[in-house]
């Protein structure tokens, strides 16, 4: 089972990767820290120094349509912030 869903590439995550050597991934909700660490080390061939995880709550959304108001909710997801050892980096765009 793949624990990592995808890397999260935003302006803030780019700043983290450049200045603090941290990378952000979206992972499965039931993934544990040891599973995430082993998956990152295996996929990218780097050494993980630290990890932080957090669950992002899905936001409630509503819109007005011809048939009335439609409400819904975005899904919850889990983020993992990985800190790599000094001198190592991950290039997400090397195969593009």
VENFENGI-V849960 format. One record per residue. RES is the residue in three letters. PHI is phi in degrees with one decimal (none if undefined). PSI is psi in whole degrees, 0 to 359 (none if undefined). OMEGA is omega in whole degrees, 0 to 359 (999 if undefined). Layout:
RES/PHI/PSI/OMEGA, RES/PHI/PSI/OMEGA
This chain:
UNK/none/132/179, UNK/-80.7/121/181, UNK/-81.6/321/181, UNK/-84.9/127/178, UNK/-84.6/306/179, UNK/-168.2/158/173, UNK/-75.3/146/179, UNK/-99.1/112/184, UNK/-111.3/103/177, UNK/-130.8/178/179, UNK/-64.0/318/180, UNK/-67.2/320/180, UNK/-68.7/329/175, UNK/-66.4/320/177, UNK/-64.9/318/178, UNK/-60.7/318/183, UNK/-69.3/327/181, UNK/-77.4/319/189, UNK/-96.3/323/189, UNK/-115.0/357/180, UNK/62.6/42/177, UNK/-117.7/145/181, UNK/-128.1/146/186, UNK/-114.1/133/179, UNK/-129.5/149/167, UNK/-93.5/128/184, UNK/-124.9/171/177, UNK/-63.4/149/182, UNK/-62.6/327/183, UNK/-96.5/13/181, UNK/-75.6/141/177, UNK/-99.5/165/181, UNK/-62.0/316/178, UNK/-62.2/324/177, UNK/-64.1/317/181, UNK/-65.2/316/180, UNK/-61.1/313/181, UNK/-66.1/324/179, UNK/-66.9/317/180, UNK/-65.8/316/180, UNK/-63.1/322/180, UNK/-73.2/318/184, UNK/-71.5/318/188, UNK/-109.1/353/177, UNK/65.4/42/180, UNK/-123.9/168/176, UNK/-105.4/125/181, UNK/-90.0/129/179, UNK/-94.5/324/181, UNK/-156.4/165/181, UNK/-148.8/142/172, UNK/-129.9/140/178, UNK/-126.3/153/175, UNK/-153.2/150/178, UNK/-101.4/124/179, UNK/-95.1/122/180, UNK/-73.3/140/177, UNK/-73.1/142/182, UNK/-86.6/149/174, UNK/-80.5/138/180, UNK/-127.8/148/173, UNK/-146.0/151/176, UNK/-145.7/155/182, UNK/-100.3/127/180, UNK/-124.0/177/179, UNK/-63.1/327/181, UNK/-85.6/358/180, UNK/126.6/192/182, UNK/-85.0/131/179, UNK/-110.5/126/179, UNK/-114.6/156/179, UNK/-164.5/186/182, UNK/-146.6/136/173, UNK/-75.8/157/183, UNK/-75.1/151/171, UNK/-73.8/151/174, UNK/-146.0/163/183, UNK/-113.5/135/178, UNK/-110.2/143/174, UNK/-123.3/127/177, UNK/-105.9/113/186, UNK/-101.0/131/174, UNK/-105.3/125/181, UNK/-95.3/161/176, UNK/-68.5/159/184, UNK/-58.0/133/176, UNK/89.9/357/179, UNK/-108.4/153/178, UNK/-152.0/162/177, UNK/-117.3/130/177, UNK/-108.6/107/182, UNK/-73.7/337/187, UNK/-103.9/16/183, UNK/-68.9/332/183, UNK/-97.8/2/181, UNK/-86.0/none/999
